[in-house]
Amino acid sequence: MSKLTGRVALITGASKGMGKSHATIYAKYGANLILVDLDESVHEVAADIQKQYGVEVLAQVCDVTDPQAMRLIADKGMQRFGKLNALVCNAGVCRFARFLDSSDAELDLHINVNIKGAWHTARAVLPHMIESGGGAVVVMSSITGDMTADPGEVAYALSKSALIGFTKALAVEMAPYNIRVNAICPGFVLTPMADQVARQVNPDDPESVLVELAKAIPMKRLARPDEIGELSAFLASEESSYINGAQIVIDGASSITETVSVGI
C-alpha cells in the first residue's frame, strides 16, 4: 500500500506547473484527487492522471478568490468521495513591479489570489477534513518575502510572507482536530511561472534570465516541479505525522549565500 492510498486530496492551481506536479505525485502514491483551476485544461490533466494511475479524479474550473465557489467544490468533493484528507493551497500569481510604480490593482491581485485564495480554500475544506477525522494542509509559500526578496517583488513578497503567519496560526488552531498545517518555501522552480517571470525581466531573451538564476544557486540549477511534489506528498502522509506549523525550505541552498561575488 502506498503512503496516500485511500486518501482524498484537493489541490488548487492544478492545471500546470507545481500544481500539476502535486497532483501527479499524489496520484502516484494512491490518492484520489479533486483538482481545481481557472484553466479548462484541468479536465485534460485529470483525465491523463486518472488513466495513468487508476485513481479517481474530480476536476473543476473554479476561482479560489470566490468563497462560495470554493465551498461548492469542497462540498461536491465530499459528496463524491465521502471524505477529504489533504489540501494543497497552491494557486498563486507573481507580477513584477517596482514599488513606486506599482498599482493598487497589482497589490489586490496578489492579496486576492495568494492570500485570500488560500483563506477561502481552507475555510471551504477544513470543516470536511474535521468531519473526516483529520488530515494535512500544505500551503505553498516561498523563500521570497519571509527570507529573501529582489527588486520588483514587494507585492509578491508581502503575500507569500503572509502565508507563513497563516500557516503557523492555522496549525495551532487545527491541531486539536488532528489536522497538521505546513508551508513549503521553494526557491525558483522550472515552471510556467518561472518562465513568466523571466519574460517580465527580459522579454527579448527570457532564457538568459533562467541561466543566470541557475548560476546563482549553489546546486547550479532550478528545482524540478516533481521535487516539490514529493515534499508535498510527504507532508500529506503519516510519514510526517509530527511535523506541524513548519516552513520547509526547498531551494538548493540559494537562500544561504550572502552574495554571488564575495568569497574564496
Order of alpha helices (4+ residues) and beta strands (2+ residues): beta-alpha-beta-alpha-beta-alpha-beta-alpha-alpha-beta-alpha-beta-alpha-alpha-alpha-beta
